[in-house]
């Protein structure tokens, strides 16, 4: 079976997000004053061939840990459809 797995990678809440701060400044310059915070992350879609949903999630978890997310600075969330 082929599974579509989504991985959302975001900076840790305790860390400064310079890209988010830059976007926040741009939004305020456009007059969008009610936006209180911006955090910029990554959305990654993987097509994984596996026998079961659990094996597909395990493969995505391995990819996230080894390459897609930096555990020192980022947190990730995996969903599957």
mmCIF file of the N, C-alpha and C atoms, coordinates in Angstrom:
data_MODEL
# 
_entry.id   MODEL 
# 
loop_
_atom_site.group_PDB 
_atom_site.id 
_atom_site.type_symbol 
_atom_site.label_atom_id 
_atom_site.label_alt_id 
_atom_site.label_comp_id 
_atom_site.label_asym_id 
_atom_site.label_entity_id 
_atom_site.label_seq_id 
_atom_site.pdbx_PDB_ins_code 
_atom_site.Cartn_x 
_atom_site.Cartn_y 
_atom_site.Cartn_z 
_atom_site.occupancy 
_atom_site.B_iso_or_equiv 
_atom_site.pdbx_formal_charge 
_atom_site.auth_seq_id 
_atom_site.auth_comp_id 
_atom_site.auth_asym_id 
_atom_site.auth_atom_id 
_atom_site.pdbx_PDB_model_num 
ATOM 1   N N  . UNK A 1 1  ? 0.828  -1.190 0.000  1.00 0.00 ? 1  UNK A N  1 
ATOM 2   C CA . UNK A 1 1  ? 0.000  0.000  0.000  1.00 0.00 ? 1  UNK A CA 1 
ATOM 3   C C  . UNK A 1 1  ? 0.873  1.255  0.000  1.00 0.00 ? 1  UNK A C  1 
ATOM 4   N N  . UNK A 1 2  ? 0.299  2.313  -0.551 1.00 0.00 ? 2  UNK A N  1 
ATOM 5   C CA . UNK A 1 2  ? 0.993  3.596  -0.523 1.00 0.00 ? 2  UNK A CA 1 
ATOM 6   C C  . UNK A 1 2  ? 0.227  4.524  0.413  1.00 0.00 ? 2  UNK A C  1 
ATOM 7   N N  . UNK A 1 3  ? 0.947  5.080  1.365  1.00 0.00 ? 3  UNK A N  1 
ATOM 8   C CA . UNK A 1 3  ? 0.371  5.990  2.349  1.00 0.00 ? 3  UNK A CA 1 
ATOM 9   C C  . UNK A 1 3  ? 0.915  7.395  2.123  1.00 0.00 ? 3  UNK A C  1 
ATOM 10  N N  . UNK A 1 4  ? 0.060  8.379  2.332  1.00 0.00 ? 4  UNK A N  1 
ATOM 11  C CA . UNK A 1 4  ? 0.485  9.771  2.304  1.00 0.00 ? 4  UNK A CA 1 
ATOM 12  C C  . UNK A 1 4  ? 0.671  10.216 3.747  1.00 0.00 ? 4  UNK A C  1 
ATOM 13  N N  . UNK A 1 5  ? 1.879  10.622 4.064  1.00 0.00 ? 5  UNK A N  1 
ATOM 14  C CA . UNK A 1 5  ? 2.218  11.037 5.421  1.00 0.00 ? 5  UNK A CA 1 
ATOM 15  C C  . UNK A 1 5  ? 2.602  12.508 5.401  1.00 0.00 ? 5  UNK A C  1 
ATOM 16  N N  . UNK A 1 6  ? 2.046  13.263 6.325  1.00 0.00 ? 6  UNK A N  1 
ATOM 17  C CA . UNK A 1 6  ? 2.389  14.672 6.465  1.00 0.00 ? 6  UNK A CA 1 
ATOM 18  C C  . UNK A 1 6  ? 3.223  14.841 7.728  1.00 0.00 ? 6  UNK A C  1 
ATOM 19  N N  . UNK A 1 7  ? 4.292  15.610 7.592  1.00 0.00 ? 7  UNK A N  1 
ATOM 20  C CA . UNK A 1 7  ? 5.132  15.940 8.742  1.00 0.00 ? 7  UNK A CA 1 
ATOM 21  C C  . UNK A 1 7  ? 5.163  17.453 8.859  1.00 0.00 ? 7  UNK A C  1 
ATOM 22  N N  . UNK A 1 8  ? 4.747  17.944 10.013 1.00 0.00 ? 8  UNK A N  1 
ATOM 23  C CA . UNK A 1 8  ? 4.785  19.384 10.295 1.00 0.00 ? 8  UNK A CA 1 
ATOM 24  C C  . UNK A 1 8  ? 5.954  19.617 11.253 1.00 0.00 ? 8  UNK A C  1 
ATOM 25  N N  . UNK A 1 9  ? 6.893  20.455 10.838 1.00 0.00 ? 9  UNK A N  1 
ATOM 26  C CA . UNK A 1 9  ? 8.075  20.770 11.636 1.00 0.00 ? 9  UNK A CA 1 
ATOM 27  C C  . UNK A 1 9  ? 7.994  22.240 12.034 1.00 0.00 ? 9  UNK A C  1 
ATOM 28  N N  . UNK A 1 10 ? 8.100  22.499 13.333 1.00 0.00 ? 10 UNK A N  1 
ATOM 29  C CA . UNK A 1 10 ? 8.004  23.867 13.846 1.00 0.00 ? 10 UNK A CA 1 
ATOM 30  C C  . UNK A 1 10 ? 9.163  24.124 14.809 1.00 0.00 ? 10 UNK A C  1 
ATOM 31  N N  . UNK A 1 11 ? 9.590  25.389 14.909 1.00 0.00 ? 11 UNK A N  1 
ATOM 32  C CA . UNK A 1 11 ? 10.616 25.709 15.896 1.00 0.00 ? 11 UNK A CA 1 
ATOM 33  C C  . UNK A 1 11 ? 10.063 25.501 17.304 1.00 0.00 ? 11 UNK A C  1 
ATOM 34  N N  . UNK A 1 12 ? 10.925 25.127 18.213 1.00 0.00 ? 12 UNK A N  1 
ATOM 35  C CA . UNK A 1 12 ? 10.510 24.995 19.609 1.00 0.00 ? 12 UNK A CA 1 
ATOM 36  C C  . UNK A 1 12 ? 9.941  26.319 20.103 1.00 0.00 ? 12 UNK A C  1 
ATOM 37  N N  . UNK A 1 13 ? 8.931  26.264 20.937 1.00 0.00 ? 13 UNK A N  1 
ATOM 38  C CA . UNK A 1 13 ? 8.266  27.476 21.412 1.00 0.00 ? 13 UNK A CA 1 
ATOM 39  C C  . UNK A 1 13 ? 9.204  28.408 22.174 1.00 0.00 ? 13 UNK A C  1 
ATOM 40  N N  . UNK A 1 14 ? 10.207 27.853 22.834 1.00 0.00 ? 14 UNK A N  1 
ATOM 41  C CA . UNK A 1 14 ? 11.129 28.663 23.636 1.00 0.00 ? 14 UNK A CA 1 
ATOM 42  C C  . UNK A 1 14 ? 12.201 29.361 22.804 1.00 0.00 ? 14 UNK A C  1 
ATOM 43  N N  . UNK A 1 15 ? 12.327 29.006 21.537 1.00 0.00 ? 15 UNK A N  1 
ATOM 44  C CA . UNK A 1 15 ? 13.372 29.588 20.699 1.00 0.00 ? 15 UNK A CA 1 
ATOM 45  C C  . UNK A 1 15 ? 12.848 30.751 19.871 1.00 0.00 ? 15 UNK A C  1 
ATOM 46  N N  . UNK A 1 16 ? 13.712 31.702 19.632 1.00 0.00 ? 16 UNK A N  1 
ATOM 47  C CA . UNK A 1 16 ? 13.395 32.825 18.759 1.00 0.00 ? 16 UNK A CA 1 
ATOM 48  C C  . UNK A 1 16 ? 13.203 32.309 17.336 1.00 0.00 ? 16 UNK A C  1 
ATOM 49  N N  . UNK A 1 17 ? 12.202 32.832 16.652 1.00 0.00 ? 17 UNK A N  1 
ATOM 50  C CA . UNK A 1 17 ? 11.935 32.476 15.265 1.00 0.00 ? 17 UNK A CA 1 
ATOM 51  C C  . UNK A 1 17 ? 12.158 33.721 14.413 1.00 0.00 ? 17 UNK A C  1 
ATOM 52  N N  . UNK A 1 18 ? 13.401 33.965 13.945 1.00 0.00 ? 18 UNK A N  1 
ATOM 53  C CA . UNK A 1 18 ? 13.683 35.187 13.203 1.00 0.00 ? 18 UNK A CA 1 
ATOM 54  C C  . UNK A 1 18 ? 12.853 35.331 11.931 1.00 0.00 ? 18 UNK A C  1 
ATOM 55  N N  . UNK A 1 19 ? 12.585 34.244 11.248 1.00 0.00 ? 19 UNK A N  1 
ATOM 56  C CA . UNK A 1 19 ? 11.773 34.304 10.038 1.00 0.00 ? 19 UNK A CA 1 
ATOM 57  C C  . UNK A 1 19 ? 10.340 34.719 10.389 1.00 0.00 ? 19 UNK A C  1 
ATOM 58  N N  . UNK A 1 20 ? 9.811  34.174 11.465 1.00 0.00 ? 20 UNK A N  1 
ATOM 59  C CA . UNK A 1 20 ? 8.480  34.549 11.920 1.00 0.00 ? 20 UNK A CA 1 
ATOM 60  C C  . UNK A 1 20 ? 8.414  36.010 12.325 1.00 0.00 ? 20 UNK A C  1 
ATOM 61  N N  . UNK A 1 21 ? 9.465  36.500 12.996 1.00 0.00 ? 21 UNK A N  1 
ATOM 62  C CA . UNK A 1 21 ? 9.505  37.914 13.402 1.00 0.00 ? 21 UNK A CA 1 
ATOM 63  C C  . UNK A 1 21 ? 9.541  38.832 12.185 1.00 0.00 ? 21 UNK A C  1 
ATOM 64  N N  . UNK A 1 22 ? 10.271 38.434 11.144 1.00 0.00 ? 22 UNK A N  1 
ATOM 65  C CA . UNK A 1 22 ? 10.342 39.242 9.927  1.00 0.00 ? 22 UNK A CA 1 
ATOM 66  C C  . UNK A 1 22 ? 8.968  39.305 9.249  1.00 0.00 ? 22 UNK A C  1 
ATOM 67  N N  . UNK A 1 23 ? 8.285  38.180 9.175  1.00 0.00 ? 23 UNK A N  1 
ATOM 68  C CA . UNK A 1 23 ? 6.947  38.155 8.583  1.00 0.00 ? 23 UNK A CA 1 
ATOM 69  C C  . UNK A 1 23 ? 5.984  38.985 9.434  1.00 0.00 ? 23 UNK A C  1 
ATOM 70  N N  . UNK A 1 24 ? 6.121  38.885 10.751 1.00 0.00 ? 24 UNK A N  1 
ATOM 71  C CA . UNK A 1 24 ? 5.276  39.663 11.656 1.00 0.00 ? 24 UNK A CA 1 
ATOM 72  C C  . UNK A 1 24 ? 5.444  41.167 11.385 1.00 0.00 ? 24 UNK A C  1 
ATOM 73  N N  . UNK A 1 25 ? 6.672  41.601 11.220 1.00 0.00 ? 25 UNK A N  1 
ATOM 74  C CA . UNK A 1 25 ? 6.931  43.007 10.907 1.00 0.00 ? 25 UNK A CA 1 
ATOM 75  C C  . UNK A 1 25 ? 6.310  43.416 9.582  1.00 0.00 ? 25 UNK A C  1 
ATOM 76  N N  . UNK A 1 26 ? 6.407  42.543 8.583  1.00 0.00 ? 26 UNK A N  1 
ATOM 77  C CA . UNK A 1 26 ? 5.811  42.826 7.282  1.00 0.00 ? 26 UNK A CA 1 
ATOM 78  C C  . UNK A 1 26 ? 4.295  42.934 7.358  1.00 0.00 ? 26 UNK A C  1 
ATOM 79  N N  . UNK A 1 27 ? 3.680  42.052 8.116  1.00 0.00 ? 27 UNK A N  1 
ATOM 80  C CA . UNK A 1 27 ? 2.224  42.101 8.267  1.00 0.00 ? 27 UNK A CA 1 
ATOM 81  C C  . UNK A 1 27 ? 1.790  43.388 8.963  1.00 0.00 ? 27 UNK A C  1 
ATOM 82  N N  . UNK A 1 28 ? 2.543  43.797 9.988  1.00 0.00 ? 28 UNK A N  1 
ATOM 83  C CA . UNK A 1 28 ? 2.219  45.041 10.683 1.00 0.00 ? 28 UNK A CA 1 
ATOM 84  C C  . UNK A 1 28 ? 2.388  46.240 9.752  1.00 0.00 ? 28 UNK A C  1 
ATOM 85  N N  . UNK A 1 29 ? 3.412  46.206 8.910  1.00 0.00 ? 29 UNK A N  1 
ATOM 86  C CA . UNK A 1 29 ? 3.619  47.277 7.933  1.00 0.00 ? 29 UNK A CA 1 
ATOM 87  C C  . UNK A 1 29 ? 2.475  47.358 6.923  1.00 0.00 ? 29 UNK A C  1 
ATOM 88  N N  . UNK A 1 30 ? 1.796  46.236 6.703  1.00 0.00 ? 30 UNK A N  1 
ATOM 89  C CA . UNK A 1 30 ? 0.650  46.217 5.794  1.00 0.00 ? 30 UNK A CA 1 
ATOM 90  C C  . UNK A 1 30 ? -0.650 46.625 6.487  1.00 0.00 ? 30 UNK A C  1 
ATOM 91  N N  . UNK A 1 31 ? -0.545 46.965 7.767  1.00 0.00 ? 31 UNK A N  1 
ATOM 92  C CA . UNK A 1 31 ? -1.720 47.407 8.513  1.00 0.00 ? 31 UNK A CA 1 
ATOM 93  C C  . UNK A 1 31 ? -2.487 46.293 9.187  1.00 0.00 ? 31 UNK A C  1 
ATOM 94  N N  . UNK A 1 32 ? -1.933 45.109 9.229  1.00 0.00 ? 32 UNK A N  1 
ATOM 95  C CA . UNK A 1 32 ? -2.588 43.968 9.885  1.00 0.00 ? 32 UNK A CA 1 
ATOM 96  C C  . UNK A 1 32 ? -2.146 43.911 11.349 1.00 0.00 ? 32 UNK A C  1 
ATOM 97  N N  . UNK A 1 33 ? -2.714 44.768 12.162 1.00 0.00 ? 33 UNK A N  1 
ATOM 98  C CA . UNK A 1 33 ? -2.260 44.965 13.539 1.00 0.00 ? 33 UNK A CA 1 
ATOM 99  C C  . UNK A 1 33 ? -2.779 43.919 14.522 1.00 0.00 ? 33 UNK A C  1 
ATOM 100 N N  . UNK A 1 34 ? -3.828 43.178 14.186 1.00 0.00 ? 34 UNK A N  1 
ATOM 101 C CA . UNK A 1 34 ? -4.423 42.240 15.136 1.00 0.00 ? 34 UNK A CA 1 
ATOM 102 C C  . UNK A 1 34 ? -3.725 40.890 15.178 1.00 0.00 ? 34 UNK A C  1 
ATOM 103 N N  . UNK A 1 35 ? -2.722 40.678 14.360 1.00 0.00 ? 35 UNK A N  1 
ATOM 104 C CA . UNK A 1 35 ? -1.967 39.420 14.384 1.00 0.00 ? 35 UNK A CA 1 
ATOM 105 C C  . UNK A 1 35 ? -0.922 39.529 15.483 1.00 0.00 ? 35 UNK A C  1 
ATOM 106 N N  . UNK A 1 36 ? -1.000 38.615 16.445 1.00 0.00 ? 36 UNK A N  1 
ATOM 107 C CA . UNK A 1 36 ? -0.178 38.718 17.646 1.00 0.00 ? 36 UNK A CA 1 
ATOM 108 C C  . UNK A 1 36 ? 1.160  38.000 17.551 1.00 0.00 ? 36 UNK A C  1 
ATOM 109 N N  . UNK A 1 37 ? 1.256  36.955 16.745 1.00 0.00 ? 37 UNK A N  1 
ATOM 110 C CA . UNK A 1 37 ? 2.511  36.217 16.652 1.00 0.00 ? 37 UNK A CA 1 
ATOM 111 C C  . UNK A 1 37 ? 2.535  35.432 15.345 1.00 0.00 ? 37 UNK A C  1 
ATOM 112 N N  . UNK A 1 38 ? 3.718  35.193 14.834 1.00 0.00 ? 38 UNK A N  1 
ATOM 113 C CA . UNK A 1 38 ? 3.911  34.387 13.626 1.00 0.00 ? 38 UNK A CA 1 
ATOM 114 C C  . UNK A 1 38 ? 5.050  33.415 13.904 1.00 0.00 ? 38 UNK A C  1 
ATOM 115 N N  . UNK A 1 39 ? 4.828  32.141 13.600 1.00 0.00 ? 39 UNK A N  1 
ATOM 116 C CA . UNK A 1 39 ? 5.862  31.117 13.676 1.00 0.00 ? 39 UNK A CA 1 
ATOM 117 C C  . UNK A 1 39 ? 5.925  30.465 12.297 1.00 0.00 ? 39 UNK A C  1 
ATOM 118 N N  . UNK A 1 40 ? 7.100  30.342 11.746 1.00 0.00 ? 40 UNK A N  1 
ATOM 119 C CA . UNK A 1 40 ? 7.291  29.759 10.421 1.00 0.00 ? 40 UNK A CA 1 
ATOM 120 C C  . UNK A 1 40 ? 7.877  28.358 10.581 1.00 0.00 ? 40 UNK A C  1 
ATOM 121 N N  . UNK A 1 41 ? 7.276  27.398 9.907  1.00 0.00 ? 41 UNK A N  1 
ATOM 122 C CA . UNK A 1 41 ? 7.754  26.024 9.965  1.00 0.00 ? 41 UNK A CA 1 
ATOM 123 C C  . UNK A 1 41 ? 7.792  25.411 8.576  1.00 0.00 ? 41 UNK A C  1 
ATOM 124 N N  . UNK A 1 42 ? 7.819  24.090 8.545  1.00 0.00 ? 42 UNK A N  1 
ATOM 125 C CA . UNK A 1 42 ? 7.861  23.355 7.279  1.00 0.00 ? 42 UNK A CA 1 
ATOM 126 C C  . UNK A 1 42 ? 6.727  22.341 7.258  1.00 0.00 ? 42 UNK A C  1 
ATOM 127 N N  . UNK A 1 43 ? 6.147  22.144 6.099  1.00 0.00 ? 43 UNK A N  1 
ATOM 128 C CA . UNK A 1 43 ? 5.156  21.091 5.882  1.00 0.00 ? 43 UNK A CA 1 
ATOM 129 C C  . UNK A 1 43 ? 5.739  20.157 4.830  1.00 0.00 ? 43 UNK A C  1 
ATOM 130 N N  . UNK A 1 44 ? 5.882  18.894 5.187  1.00 0.00 ? 44 UNK A N  1 
ATOM 131 C CA . UNK A 1 44 ? 6.514  17.928 4.293  1.00 0.00 ? 44 UNK A CA 1 
ATOM 132 C C  . UNK A 1 44 ? 5.536  16.788 4.039  1.00 0.00 ? 44 UNK A C  1 
ATOM 133 N N  . UNK A 1 45 ? 5.265  16.476 2.777  1.00 0.00 ? 45 UNK A N  1 
ATOM 134 C CA . UNK A 1 45 ? 4.435  15.333 2.399  1.00 0.00 ? 45 UNK A CA 1 
ATOM 135 C C  . UNK A 1 45 ? 5.341  14.222 1.895  1.00 0.00 ? 45 UNK A C  1 
ATOM 136 N N  . UNK A 1 46 ? 5.128  13.034 2.418  1.00 0.00 ? 46 UNK A N  1 
ATOM 137 C CA . UNK A 1 46 ? 5.869  11.853 1.966  1.00 0.00 ? 46 UNK A CA 1 
ATOM 138 C C  . UNK A 1 46 ? 4.887  10.823 1.425  1.00 0.00 ? 46 UNK A C  1 
ATOM 139 N N  . UNK A 1 47 ? 5.235  10.187 0.341  1.00 0.00 ? 47 UNK A N  1 
ATOM 140 C CA . UNK A 1 47 ? 4.513  9.030  -0.165 1.00 0.00 ? 47 UNK A CA 1 
ATOM 141 C C  . UNK A 1 47 ? 5.338  7.823  0.246  1.00 0.00 ? 47 UNK A C  1 
ATOM 142 N N  . UNK A 1 48 ? 4.769  6.984  1.091  1.00 0.00 ? 48 UNK A N  1 
ATOM 143 C CA . UNK A 1 48 ? 5.517  5.850  1.638  1.00 0.00 ? 48 UNK A CA 1 
ATOM 144 C C  . UNK A 1 48 ? 4.812  4.550  1.273  1.00 0.00 ? 48 UNK A C  1 
ATOM 145 N N  . UNK A 1 49 ? 5.575  3.644  0.709  1.00 0.00 ? 49 UNK A N  1 
ATOM 146 C CA . UNK A 1 49 ? 5.044  2.313  0.440  1.00 0.00 ? 49 UNK A CA 1 
ATOM 147 C C  . UNK A 1 49 ? 5.361  1.430  1.640  1.00 0.00 ? 49 UNK A C  1 
ATOM 148 N N  . UNK A 1 50 ? 4.309  0.865  2.229  1.00 0.00 ? 50 UNK A N  1 
ATOM 149 C CA . UNK A 1 50 ? 4.478  0.012  3.409  1.00 0.00 ? 50 UNK A CA 1 
ATOM 150 C C  . UNK A 1 50 ? 3.305  -0.956 3.486  1.00 0.00 ? 50 UNK A C  1 
ATOM 151 N N  . UNK A 1 51 ? 3.495  -2.038 4.217  1.00 0.00 ? 51 UNK A N  1 
ATOM 152 C CA . UNK A 1 51 ? 2.432  -3.037 4.355  1.00 0.00 ? 51 UNK A CA 1 
ATOM 153 C C  . UNK A 1 51 ? 1.308  -2.567 5.272  1.00 0.00 ? 51 UNK A C  1 
ATOM 154 N N  . UNK A 1 52 ? 1.657  -1.751 6.274  1.00 0.00 ? 52 UNK A N  1 
ATOM 155 C CA . UNK A 1 52 ? 0.650  -1.282 7.233  1.00 0.00 ? 52 UNK A CA 1 
ATOM 156 C C  . UNK A 1 52 ? 0.844  0.202  7.516  1.00 0.00 ? 52 UNK A C  1 
ATOM 157 N N  . UNK A 1 53 ? -0.198 0.791  8.065  1.00 0.00 ? 53 UNK A N  1 
ATOM 158 C CA . UNK A 1 53 ? -0.152 2.191  8.469  1.00 0.00 ? 53 UNK A CA 1 
ATOM 159 C C  . UNK A 1 53 ? 0.936  2.411  9.520  1.00 0.00 ? 53 UNK A C  1 
ATOM 160 N N  . UNK A 1 54 ? 1.060  1.486  10.436 1.00 0.00 ? 54 UNK A N  1 
ATOM 161 C CA . UNK A 1 54 ? 2.053  1.591  11.504 1.00 0.00 ? 54 UNK A CA 1 
ATOM 162 C C  . UNK A 1 54 ? 3.479  1.599  10.956 1.00 0.00 ? 54 UNK A C  1 
ATOM 163 N N  . UNK A 1 55 ? 3.740  0.760  9.940  1.00 0.00 ? 55 UNK A N  1 
ATOM 164 C CA . UNK A 1 55 ? 5.073  0.738  9.330  1.00 0.00 ? 55 UNK A CA 1 
ATOM 165 C C  . UNK A 1 55 ? 5.358  2.032  8.581  1.00 0.00 ? 55 UNK A C  1 
ATOM 166 N N  . UNK A 1 56 ? 4.336  2.595  7.950  1.00 0.00 ? 56 UNK A N  1 
ATOM 167 C CA . UNK A 1 56 ? 4.507  3.875  7.248  1.00 0.00 ? 56 UNK A CA 1 
ATOM 168 C C  . UNK A 1 56 ? 4.826  4.986  8.247  1.00 0.00 ? 56 UNK A C  1 
ATOM 169 N N  . UNK A 1 57 ? 4.131  4.993  9.368  1.00 0.00 ? 57 UNK A N  1 
ATOM 170 C CA . UNK A 1 57 ? 4.399  5.996  10.406 1.00 0.00 ? 57 UNK A CA 1 
ATOM 171 C C  . UNK A 1 57 ? 5.802  5.814  10.965 1.00 0.00 ? 57 UNK A C  1 
ATOM 172 N N  . UNK A 1 58 ? 6.212  4.580  11.175 1.00 0.00 ? 58 UNK A N  1 
ATOM 173 C CA . UNK A 1 58 ? 7.565  4.313  11.691 1.00 0.00 ? 58 UNK A CA 1 
ATOM 174 C C  . UNK A 1 58 ? 8.627  4.815  10.707 1.00 0.00 ? 58 UNK A C  1 
ATOM 175 N N  . UNK A 1 59 ? 8.403  4.629  9.423  1.00 0.00 ? 59 UNK A N  1 
ATOM 176 C CA . UNK A 1 59 ? 9.358  5.099  8.413  1.00 0.00 ? 59 UNK A CA 1 
ATOM 177 C C  . UNK A 1 59 ? 9.407  6.632  8.400  1.00 0.00 ? 59 UNK A C  1 
ATOM 178 N N  . UNK A 1 60 ? 8.247  7.272  8.516  1.00 0.00 ? 60 UNK A N  1 
ATOM 179 C CA . UNK A 1 60 ? 8.201  8.739  8.574  1.00 0.00 ? 60 UNK A CA 1 
ATOM 180 C C  . UNK A 1 60 ? 8.895  9.251  9.834  1.00 0.00 ? 60 UNK A C  1 
ATOM 181 N N  . UNK A 1 61 ? 8.702  8.566  10.929 1.00 0.00 ? 61 UNK A N  1 
ATOM 182 C CA . UNK A 1 61 ? 9.357  8.933  12.194 1.00 0.00 ? 61 UNK A CA 1 
ATOM 183 C C  . UNK A 1 61 ? 10.879 8.859  12.042 1.00 0.00 ? 61 UNK A C  1 
ATOM 184 N N  . UNK A 1 62 ? 11.348 7.819  11.398 1.00 0.00 ? 62 UNK A N  1 
ATOM 185 C CA . UNK A 1 62 ? 12.781 7.664  11.165 1.00 0.00 ? 62 UNK A CA 1 
ATOM 186 C C  . UNK A 1 62 ? 13.315 8.797  10.282 1.00 0.00 ? 62 UNK A C  1 
ATOM 187 N N  . UNK A 1 63 ? 12.572 9.134  9.227  1.00 0.00 ? 63 UNK A N  1 
ATOM 188 C CA . UNK A 1 63 ? 12.985 10.222 8.334  1.00 0.00 ? 63 UNK A CA 1 
ATOM 189 C C  . UNK A 1 63 ? 13.028 11.551 9.080  1.00 0.00 ? 63 UNK A C  1 
ATOM 190 N N  . UNK A 1 64 ? 12.029 11.801 9.915  1.00 0.00 ? 64 UNK A N  1 
ATOM 191 C CA . UNK A 1 64 ? 11.983 13.054 10.678 1.00 0.00 ? 64 UNK A CA 1 
ATOM 192 C C  . UNK A 1 64 ? 13.151 13.147 11.651 1.00 0.00 ? 64 UNK A C  1 
ATOM 193 N N  . UNK A 1 65 ? 13.414 12.061 12.350 1.00 0.00 ? 65 UNK A N  1 
ATOM 194 C CA . UNK A 1 65 ? 14.501 12.062 13.345 1.00 0.00 ? 65 UNK A CA 1 
ATOM 195 C C  . UNK A 1 65 ? 15.876 12.199 12.698 1.00 0.00 ? 65 UNK A C  1 
ATOM 196 N N  . UNK A 1 66 ? 16.072 11.518 11.564 1.00 0.00 ? 66 UNK A N  1 
ATOM 197 C CA . UNK A 1 66 ? 17.399 11.480 10.947 1.00 0.00 ? 66 UNK A CA 1 
ATOM 198 C C  . UNK A 1 66 ? 17.706 12.668 10.042 1.00 0.00 ? 66 UNK A C  1 
ATOM 199 N N  . UNK A 1 67 ? 16.661 13.299 9.449  1.00 0.00 ? 67 UNK A N  1 
ATOM 200 C CA . UNK A 1 67 ? 16.945 14.323 8.460  1.00 0.00 ? 67 UNK A CA 1 
ATOM 201 C C  . UNK A 1 67 ? 16.018 15.534 8.486  1.00 0.00 ? 67 UNK A C  1 
ATOM 202 N N  . UNK A 1 68 ? 14.740 15.318 8.629  1.00 0.00 ? 68 UNK A N  1 
ATOM 203 C CA . UNK A 1 68 ? 13.768 16.383 8.372  1.00 0.00 ? 68 UNK A CA 1 
ATOM 204 C C  . UNK A 1 68 ? 13.622 17.400 9.502  1.00 0.00 ? 68 UNK A C  1 
ATOM 205 N N  . UNK A 1 69 ? 13.925 17.011 10.731 1.00 0.00 ? 69 UNK A N  1 
ATOM 206 C CA . UNK A 1 69 ? 13.783 17.923 11.873 1.00 0.00 ? 69 UNK A CA 1 
ATOM 207 C C  . UNK A 1 69 ? 15.051 17.892 12.714 1.00 0.00 ? 69 UNK A C  1 
ATOM 208 N N  . UNK A 1 70 ? 15.409 19.043 13.253 1.00 0.00 ? 70 UNK A N  1 
ATOM 209 C CA . UNK A 1 70 ? 16.544 19.156 14.166 1.00 0.00 ? 70 UNK A CA 1 
ATOM 210 C C  . UNK A 1 70 ? 15.988 19.157 15.581 1.00 0.00 ? 70 UNK A C  1 
ATOM 211 N N  . UNK A 1 71 ? 16.170 18.063 16.344 1.00 0.00 ? 71 UNK A N  1 
ATOM 212 C CA . UNK A 1 71 ? 15.544 17.972 17.666 1.00 0.00 ? 71 UNK A CA 1 
ATOM 213 C C  . UNK A 1 71 ? 16.037 19.016 18.670 1.00 0.00 ? 71 UNK A C  1 
ATOM 214 N N  . UNK A 1 72 ? 17.162 19.626 18.403 1.00 0.00 ? 72 UNK A N  1 
ATOM 215 C CA . UNK A 1 72 ? 17.681 20.668 19.294 1.00 0.00 ? 72 UNK A CA 1 
ATOM 216 C C  . UNK A 1 72 ? 16.863 21.948 19.148 1.00 0.00 ? 72 UNK A C  1 
ATOM 217 N N  . UNK A 1 73 ? 16.340 22.185 17.939 1.00 0.00 ? 73 UNK A N  1 
ATOM 218 C CA . UNK A 1 73 ? 15.663 23.456 17.665 1.00 0.00 ? 73 UNK A CA 1 
ATOM 219 C C  . UNK A 1 73 ? 14.204 23.297 17.209 1.00 0.00 ? 73 UNK A C  1 
ATOM 220 N N  . UNK A 1 74 ? 13.786 22.071 16.876 1.00 0.00 ? 74 UNK A N  1 
ATOM 221 C CA . UNK A 1 74 ? 12.469 21.900 16.261 1.00 0.00 ? 74 UNK A CA 1 
ATOM 222 C C  . UNK A 1 74 ? 11.707 20.737 16.882 1.00 0.00 ? 74 UNK A C  1 
ATOM 223 N N  . UNK A 1 75 ? 10.407 20.807 16.732 1.00 0.00 ? 75 UNK A N  1 
ATOM 224 C CA . UNK A 1 75 ? 9.516  19.720 17.122 1.00 0.00 ? 75 UNK A CA 1 
ATOM 225 C C  . UNK A 1 75 ? 8.729  19.330 15.882 1.00 0.00 ? 75 UNK A C  1 
ATOM 226 N N  . UNK A 1 76 ? 8.336  18.055 15.771 1.00 0.00 ? 76 UNK A N  1 
ATOM 227 C CA . UNK A 1 76 ? 7.594  17.635 14.589 1.00 0.00 ? 76 UNK A CA 1 
ATOM 228 C C  . UNK A 1 76 ? 6.355  16.844 14.998 1.00 0.00 ? 76 UNK A C  1 
ATOM 229 N N  . UNK A 1 77 ? 5.400  16.821 14.073 1.00 0.00 ? 77 UNK A N  1 
ATOM 230 C CA . UNK A 1 77 ? 4.142  16.110 14.263 1.00 0.00 ? 77 UNK A CA 1 
ATOM 231 C C  . UNK A 1 77 ? 3.854  15.339 12.987 1.00 0.00 ? 77 UNK A C  1 
ATOM 232 N N  . UNK A 1 78 ? 3.475  14.079 13.111 1.00 0.00 ? 78 UNK A N  1 
ATOM 233 C CA . UNK A 1 78 ? 3.220  13.229 11.958 1.00 0.00 ? 78 UNK A CA 1 
ATOM 234 C C  . UNK A 1 78 ? 1.733  12.886 11.901 1.00 0.00 ? 78 UNK A C  1 
ATOM 235 N N  . UNK A 1 79 ? 1.142  13.055 10.727 1.00 0.00 ? 79 UNK A N  1 
ATOM 236 C CA . UNK A 1 79 ? -0.226 12.603 10.474 1.00 0.00 ? 79 UNK A CA 1 
ATOM 237 C C  . UNK A 1 79 ? -0.228 11.785 9.203  1.00 0.00 ? 79 UNK A C  1 
ATOM 238 N N  . UNK A 1 80 ? -1.207 10.918 9.070  1.00 0.00 ? 80 UNK A N  1 
ATOM 239 C CA . UNK A 1 80 ? -1.268 10.028 7.903  1.00 0.00 ? 80 UNK A CA 1 
ATOM 240 C C  . UNK A 1 80 ? -2.690 10.001 7.365  1.00 0.00 ? 80 UNK A C  1 
ATOM 241 N N  . UNK A 1 81 ? -2.784 9.903  6.050  1.00 0.00 ? 81 UNK A N  1 
ATOM 242 C CA . UNK A 1 81 ? -4.113 9.805  5.431  1.00 0.00 ? 81 UNK A CA 1 
ATOM 243 C C  . UNK A 1 81 ? -4.140 8.670  4.437  1.00 0.00 ? 81 UNK A C  1 
# 
